[in-house]
Amino acid sequence: MRILIMGAGKMGTFLTDALCLNHEVALYDRDPSRLRFVFNTQRLSQVEEIQYFQPELLINAVTIKYTIEAFESAMRFLLKNCIISDIASVKTGLPEYYAKTGMRFVSTHPMFGPTFANLDNLSNQNAVIIKEGDEEGKKFFLDFYKSLHLNIFEYTFQGHDETTAYSLSVPFATTLAFSSATKRINAPGTTFKKHMEIAHGFLNEDSFLISEVLFNPFSASHIKEIRDNMTELLDIVEKKDKDRLDEFVKKAKKNVEGE
């Protein structure tokens, strides 16, 4: 299959490396310097070059802020039977956009990032395939994600954003809370250092992604739950109530262990 990947960021180049040995792949980025280290791949830095490659599948891997803009720039150079796809972590506005284009489409979300994941072993990582999509496109990504040994889930657009609101907004909010209240110390403990590593990776994420996740209409209720639990914990600490603290820790442990 001829596959065009738009965006030579960390995920775009990862997808290029993962696909180029079994498919004819082109990678497009407006900045030619970001295309220097890809192999077995056509390098495109002018959007007009897309028409000569004639992709059968377009994978839009640009920063989430520019997902629809990237589609729009490429659309006039695509054949009508080309399947367009995104890997965005928040699907806000995409169902309506796909409907407007009249093109075949598939939407997925590889729920791991090159910042944290071990890309040589993804068996503990997940991917979502959106139900409302072209069957051939969904089959392609199902086979591709299986080849990476990912755990695959299927959601509707709305179901995906509800799940994302929980799985991303909770760690995003708690990491922001930690980061906003922390300071560097000379002798950090192991737990503190682990939290700092997570905070460094998170704060290097695209700021538009952070806002999209936290402004997801399903996020506020989860953040309120964090606030309520922190209020309860503060009351326990101020009153030095050992029995309530034991119950609080027991409830937290049960949540984490899933018992």
Summary of the structure (lengths in Angstrom):
residues: 259
radius of gyration: 21.1
end to end distance: 45.4
largest distance: 70.6
contacts: 741
relative contact order: 0.09
helix: 53%
strand: 15%
